[in-house]
Amino acid sequence: MVAGEFMKYLQQRILQDGKVFPGEVLKVSSFLNHQLDDCLLDQVGKHISDLFANEKITKILTIEASGIAIACYTARYIHTPVLFAKKEKTSNVSDTVYSAQVVSYTHKKTSTIVVDKEFLTKDDRVLVVDDFLARGEALRGLISLIDQAGATLVGCAIAIEKGFQGGGDQLRAQGVRVESLAIIDSMTDDSITFRE
């Protein structure tokens, strides 16, 4: 499926299967971040890899948990490792970690995300991948980890951006390359409008 066709298809899936909840929450659990549509995720991964084909990416970075599937499907085309930031430091993670604070819009709580320094180095060229972009808190946290490592951020790839919440546009204004496959400009209980 070519890029324009896929973006229209993704928009249609959001309209057909997405559910809007109070507080500007969009639930796409039936196909993207709880129950997974293998064919759709494969296309998401392909289109993200096409967008960043010339970037010489050495690592894909995401955040647990719902970004992992999209990152893995992208890695199938880019052929590079996926690293995910953990939302809690567990006993099997070393004491030498990069860490950042992230406020979750959906869960309304703050987490300290961590990645082991062994897996993110100054030689890495990193693509950040996630399922949603709202206010940009998760992306800022992941970018902070990249900065701490002295690695190079090549850009951020998002399946669905809630453009009306401003996170993507703020990051773009700061010079970060942000590519979203579907950008929602407005959302109410009974309508969703996409950015062209």
C-alpha beads as a LAMMPS data file, in Angstrom:
LAMMPS data file: protein, C-alpha beads

196 atoms
195 bonds

1 atom types
1 bond types

-500.0 500.0 xlo xhi
-500.0 500.0 ylo yhi
-500.0 500.0 zlo zhi

Masses

1 110.0

Atoms # bond

1 1 1 0.000 0.000 0.000
2 1 1 1.491 3.386 -0.975
3 1 1 1.878 6.072 1.686
4 1 1 -1.187 8.174 0.812
5 1 1 -3.444 5.132 0.606
6 1 1 -2.186 3.776 3.908
7 1 1 -2.669 7.072 5.730
8 1 1 -6.272 7.201 4.492
9 1 1 -6.731 3.579 5.578
10 1 1 -5.352 4.333 9.046
11 1 1 -7.662 7.330 9.349
12 1 1 -10.597 5.126 8.355
13 1 1 -9.682 2.536 10.991
14 1 1 -9.532 5.274 13.620
15 1 1 -12.986 6.523 12.580
16 1 1 -14.442 3.011 12.382
17 1 1 -12.880 1.354 15.441
18 1 1 -11.636 4.200 17.637
19 1 1 -13.636 5.386 20.623
20 1 1 -13.484 8.869 22.118
21 1 1 -13.637 9.081 25.907
22 1 1 -13.955 12.122 28.190
23 1 1 -10.764 14.101 28.694
24 1 1 -9.753 13.931 25.006
25 1 1 -8.778 10.263 25.240
26 1 1 -8.868 8.196 22.034
27 1 1 -9.085 4.452 22.535
28 1 1 -7.759 2.353 19.650
29 1 1 -7.305 -0.799 21.709
30 1 1 -9.055 -3.019 19.179
31 1 1 -6.240 -2.720 16.628
32 1 1 -3.197 -0.753 17.833
33 1 1 -2.260 -0.892 21.497
34 1 1 -4.075 -3.722 23.265
35 1 1 -5.351 -6.124 20.629
36 1 1 -2.950 -5.890 17.699
37 1 1 -3.789 -6.001 13.993
38 1 1 -0.738 -7.714 12.486
39 1 1 -1.356 -6.484 8.920
40 1 1 -1.919 -2.892 10.021
41 1 1 1.177 -2.906 12.237
42 1 1 3.240 -4.334 9.401
43 1 1 2.158 -1.408 7.213
44 1 1 2.895 1.070 10.034
45 1 1 6.402 -0.377 10.321
46 1 1 6.948 -0.281 6.563
47 1 1 5.820 3.330 6.206
48 1 1 7.935 4.491 9.134
49 1 1 10.977 2.719 7.669
50 1 1 10.316 4.362 4.282
51 1 1 10.157 7.825 5.895
52 1 1 13.552 7.341 7.572
53 1 1 15.209 5.153 4.922
54 1 1 18.313 7.325 4.492
55 1 1 19.081 8.005 8.156
56 1 1 21.516 5.132 8.916
57 1 1 19.602 4.242 12.083
58 1 1 21.439 1.992 14.544
59 1 1 18.760 1.803 17.256
60 1 1 15.005 2.217 17.611
61 1 1 13.953 3.578 21.006
62 1 1 10.449 3.398 22.466
63 1 1 8.741 3.273 25.838
64 1 1 6.958 0.342 27.419
65 1 1 4.463 -0.985 26.739
66 1 1 2.332 0.060 23.785
67 1 1 5.195 1.467 21.720
68 1 1 7.021 -1.859 21.633
69 1 1 4.885 -3.526 18.950
70 1 1 5.211 -0.601 16.516
71 1 1 8.953 -0.399 17.175
72 1 1 9.378 -4.120 16.472
73 1 1 7.425 -3.975 13.221
74 1 1 9.536 -0.988 12.162
75 1 1 12.724 -2.873 13.053
76 1 1 11.698 -5.687 10.703
77 1 1 12.258 -3.240 7.826
78 1 1 15.144 -1.190 9.238
79 1 1 16.982 -4.290 10.550
80 1 1 18.204 -2.738 13.759
81 1 1 17.687 -3.472 17.469
82 1 1 14.737 -2.126 19.443
83 1 1 15.440 -0.677 22.881
84 1 1 12.548 0.175 25.154
85 1 1 12.667 2.432 28.165
86 1 1 11.290 0.739 31.259
87 1 1 8.862 2.689 33.409
88 1 1 10.384 1.261 36.568
89 1 1 13.896 0.124 37.346
90 1 1 13.641 -3.607 37.971
91 1 1 16.138 -5.918 39.633
92 1 1 17.410 -7.183 36.278
93 1 1 18.464 -3.692 35.148
94 1 1 21.965 -2.579 36.145
95 1 1 22.632 0.431 38.331
96 1 1 24.180 2.285 35.403
97 1 1 21.158 3.745 33.665
98 1 1 20.021 6.905 31.954
99 1 1 16.761 8.152 33.464
100 1 1 14.107 10.792 32.851
101 1 1 10.765 11.809 34.330
102 1 1 7.679 11.348 32.116
103 1 1 4.164 12.519 32.884
104 1 1 1.537 10.275 31.262
105 1 1 -1.451 12.210 29.932
106 1 1 -3.579 9.048 29.688
107 1 1 -2.631 7.514 33.044
108 1 1 -2.241 10.842 34.864
109 1 1 0.902 9.820 36.705
110 1 1 4.625 10.454 36.569
111 1 1 7.081 7.652 35.861
112 1 1 10.848 7.525 35.918
113 1 1 11.872 5.851 32.673
114 1 1 15.241 4.124 32.424
115 1 1 17.502 2.481 29.864
116 1 1 20.694 0.635 30.630
117 1 1 23.773 2.603 29.515
118 1 1 25.123 -0.579 27.929
119 1 1 22.471 -0.387 25.185
120 1 1 22.524 3.320 24.280
121 1 1 25.853 4.922 23.367
122 1 1 27.272 8.038 21.752
123 1 1 27.736 6.076 18.509
124 1 1 24.003 5.378 18.108
125 1 1 21.750 7.074 15.569
126 1 1 18.346 6.723 17.178
127 1 1 14.805 6.714 15.823
128 1 1 12.142 7.195 18.498
129 1 1 8.907 5.297 17.792
130 1 1 5.607 5.412 19.700
131 1 1 1.932 4.716 19.222
132 1 1 0.566 8.106 20.366
133 1 1 1.727 11.688 20.618
134 1 1 -0.378 14.120 22.653
135 1 1 1.526 16.698 24.691
136 1 1 4.926 15.192 23.887
137 1 1 5.955 14.182 27.406
138 1 1 7.010 10.629 26.470
139 1 1 9.004 11.865 23.481
140 1 1 10.748 14.508 25.566
141 1 1 11.698 11.853 28.106
142 1 1 13.064 9.555 25.416
143 1 1 14.958 12.426 23.780
144 1 1 16.471 13.226 27.183
145 1 1 17.812 9.655 27.395
146 1 1 19.358 10.030 23.935
147 1 1 20.942 13.350 24.929
148 1 1 22.335 11.856 28.149
149 1 1 24.018 9.128 26.097
150 1 1 25.464 11.639 23.640
151 1 1 23.701 9.728 20.845
152 1 1 22.152 11.314 17.754
153 1 1 18.381 11.679 17.428
154 1 1 17.374 11.213 13.783
155 1 1 13.677 11.786 14.427
156 1 1 10.434 10.579 15.962
157 1 1 7.840 8.389 14.252
158 1 1 4.303 8.212 15.608
159 1 1 1.274 6.203 14.538
160 1 1 -1.361 8.678 15.803
161 1 1 -0.777 12.284 16.846
162 1 1 -3.397 14.363 18.630
163 1 1 -2.316 17.572 16.917
164 1 1 -4.757 19.714 18.873
165 1 1 -2.792 18.995 22.074
166 1 1 0.299 20.670 20.621
167 1 1 3.130 18.297 21.568
168 1 1 4.174 17.488 18.011
169 1 1 4.125 21.089 16.831
170 1 1 6.201 22.193 19.851
171 1 1 8.832 19.559 19.099
172 1 1 8.866 20.477 15.397
173 1 1 9.351 24.153 16.357
174 1 1 12.402 23.047 18.377
175 1 1 13.885 21.430 15.263
176 1 1 12.928 17.807 16.003
177 1 1 11.809 15.819 12.976
178 1 1 8.402 14.373 13.913
179 1 1 6.586 12.169 11.378
180 1 1 3.061 11.063 12.288
181 1 1 1.040 8.703 10.108
182 1 1 -2.282 10.210 11.222
183 1 1 -2.703 13.636 12.841
184 1 1 -6.014 14.456 14.510
185 1 1 -6.793 18.183 14.460
186 1 1 -9.999 17.998 16.485
187 1 1 -11.955 15.349 18.349
188 1 1 -15.375 15.284 19.985
189 1 1 -17.625 12.468 21.189
190 1 1 -19.070 12.063 17.695
191 1 1 -16.477 13.400 15.255
192 1 1 -12.760 13.252 14.474
193 1 1 -11.117 15.633 12.005
194 1 1 -7.713 14.839 10.528
195 1 1 -4.973 17.241 9.418
196 1 1 -4.331 17.043 5.698

Bonds

1 1 1 2
2 1 2 3
3 1 3 4
4 1 4 5
5 1 5 6
6 1 6 7
7 1 7 8
8 1 8 9
9 1 9 10
10 1 10 11
11 1 11 12
12 1 12 13
13 1 13 14
14 1 14 15
15 1 15 16
16 1 16 17
17 1 17 18
18 1 18 19
19 1 19 20
20 1 20 21
21 1 21 22
22 1 22 23
23 1 23 24
24 1 24 25
25 1 25 26
26 1 26 27
27 1 27 28
28 1 28 29
29 1 29 30
30 1 30 31
31 1 31 32
32 1 32 33
33 1 33 34
34 1 34 35
35 1 35 36
36 1 36 37
37 1 37 38
38 1 38 39
39 1 39 40
40 1 40 41
41 1 41 42
42 1 42 43
43 1 43 44
44 1 44 45
45 1 45 46
46 1 46 47
47 1 47 48
48 1 48 49
49 1 49 50
50 1 50 51
51 1 51 52
52 1 52 53
53 1 53 54
54 1 54 55
55 1 55 56
56 1 56 57
57 1 57 58
58 1 58 59
59 1 59 60
60 1 60 61
61 1 61 62
62 1 62 63
63 1 63 64
64 1 64 65
65 1 65 66
66 1 66 67
67 1 67 68
68 1 68 69
69 1 69 70
70 1 70 71
71 1 71 72
72 1 72 73
73 1 73 74
74 1 74 75
75 1 75 76
76 1 76 77
77 1 77 78
78 1 78 79
79 1 79 80
80 1 80 81
81 1 81 82
82 1 82 83
83 1 83 84
84 1 84 85
85 1 85 86
86 1 86 87
87 1 87 88
88 1 88 89
89 1 89 90
90 1 90 91
91 1 91 92
92 1 92 93
93 1 93 94
94 1 94 95
95 1 95 96
96 1 96 97
97 1 97 98
98 1 98 99
99 1 99 100
100 1 100 101
101 1 101 102
102 1 102 103
103 1 103 104
104 1 104 105
105 1 105 106
106 1 106 107
107 1 107 108
108 1 108 109
109 1 109 110
110 1 110 111
111 1 111 112
112 1 112 113
113 1 113 114
114 1 114 115
115 1 115 116
116 1 116 117
117 1 117 118
118 1 118 119
119 1 119 120
120 1 120 121
121 1 121 122
122 1 122 123
123 1 123 124
124 1 124 125
125 1 125 126
126 1 126 127
127 1 127 128
128 1 128 129
129 1 129 130
130 1 130 131
131 1 131 132
132 1 132 133
133 1 133 134
134 1 134 135
135 1 135 136
136 1 136 137
137 1 137 138
138 1 138 139
139 1 139 140
140 1 140 141
141 1 141 142
142 1 142 143
143 1 143 144
144 1 144 145
145 1 145 146
146 1 146 147
147 1 147 148
148 1 148 149
149 1 149 150
150 1 150 151
151 1 151 152
152 1 152 153
153 1 153 154
154 1 154 155
155 1 155 156
156 1 156 157
157 1 157 158
158 1 158 159
159 1 159 160
160 1 160 161
161 1 161 162
162 1 162 163
163 1 163 164
164 1 164 165
165 1 165 166
166 1 166 167
167 1 167 168
168 1 168 169
169 1 169 170
170 1 170 171
171 1 171 172
172 1 172 173
173 1 173 174
174 1 174 175
175 1 175 176
176 1 176 177
177 1 177 178
178 1 178 179
179 1 179 180
180 1 180 181
181 1 181 182
182 1 182 183
183 1 183 184
184 1 184 185
185 1 185 186
186 1 186 187
187 1 187 188
188 1 188 189
189 1 189 190
190 1 190 191
191 1 191 192
192 1 192 193
193 1 193 194
194 1 194 195
195 1 195 196
